[in-house]
Amino acid sequence: MRILIAGATGAIGRPSIRRLRANRHEVFALTRSPDALREIGAEAVIVDALDAAAVKAAVGRIRPDAVINELTSLPRHYTPAEMKAAVERDRKVRVEGNVNLLAALRDAGVRRYLLQSSGFWYAPGRGLADEFVPFISRASPGVEAGAGTYRELEARASAMPGIEFVALRYGFFYGPGTWYTREGDMGDQVRRQQVPIIGEGQGVYSFVHIDDAAGATAAALECPPGA
């Protein structure tokens, strides 16, 4: 299968490319940093995801069977100041990149579209949430805005006719190349005693190892459409 992955140099991009290559897919990577991809066997396609015409031309030229959207613009370090500064830039890349990719799919005959979404901003309720639980709609401004972005991304993609759409609702990534490692930012902050335990420590976060996330991404090329 011919696969085009956008956001290929991010935390999930590299392990996903490796998994796709191991599964004998032909992988093209939409990127602005080609050198980072040669070593893992993807053919770099130099395009700015915010350039709608360039995205459409690239997708039309490659004519992939599936497109995987992993576009983000997150900071290198997980600190409050850097995360706050990145919020608007990250939203712009996700929303406009999603629009540009969707606009390019139909004319290129793309069959399937996989989109990075979120599994950690569901509405509260009893027990563990599943994919049928809606995103939270009333929360703190930051959480509400983040959930709203994912809701917007999924709604736009699911409204696209003729496309098999899969929303990849990842948990927080941990493992090599992420913030959540012993050597990464969170490990460093824990050692500095900068990570508080809220209340009695009963809060629950949904994490997924980056390699498991890559495996799920590859499997989603064949799964039923939906979240």
Secondary structure, 3 states (H helix, E strand, C coil): CEEEEECCCCCCHHHHHHHHHHCCCEEEEEECCCHHHHCCCCEEEECCCCCHHHHHHHHHHHCCCEEEECCCCCCCCCCHHHHHHHHHHHHHHHHHHHHHHHHHHHHHCCCEEEEEEECCCECCCCCCCCCCCCECCCCCHHHHHHHHHHHHHHHHHHCCCCCEEEEEEECEEECCCCCCCCCCHHHHHHHCCCCCCCCCCCCCCCEEEHHHHHHHHHHCCCCCCEC
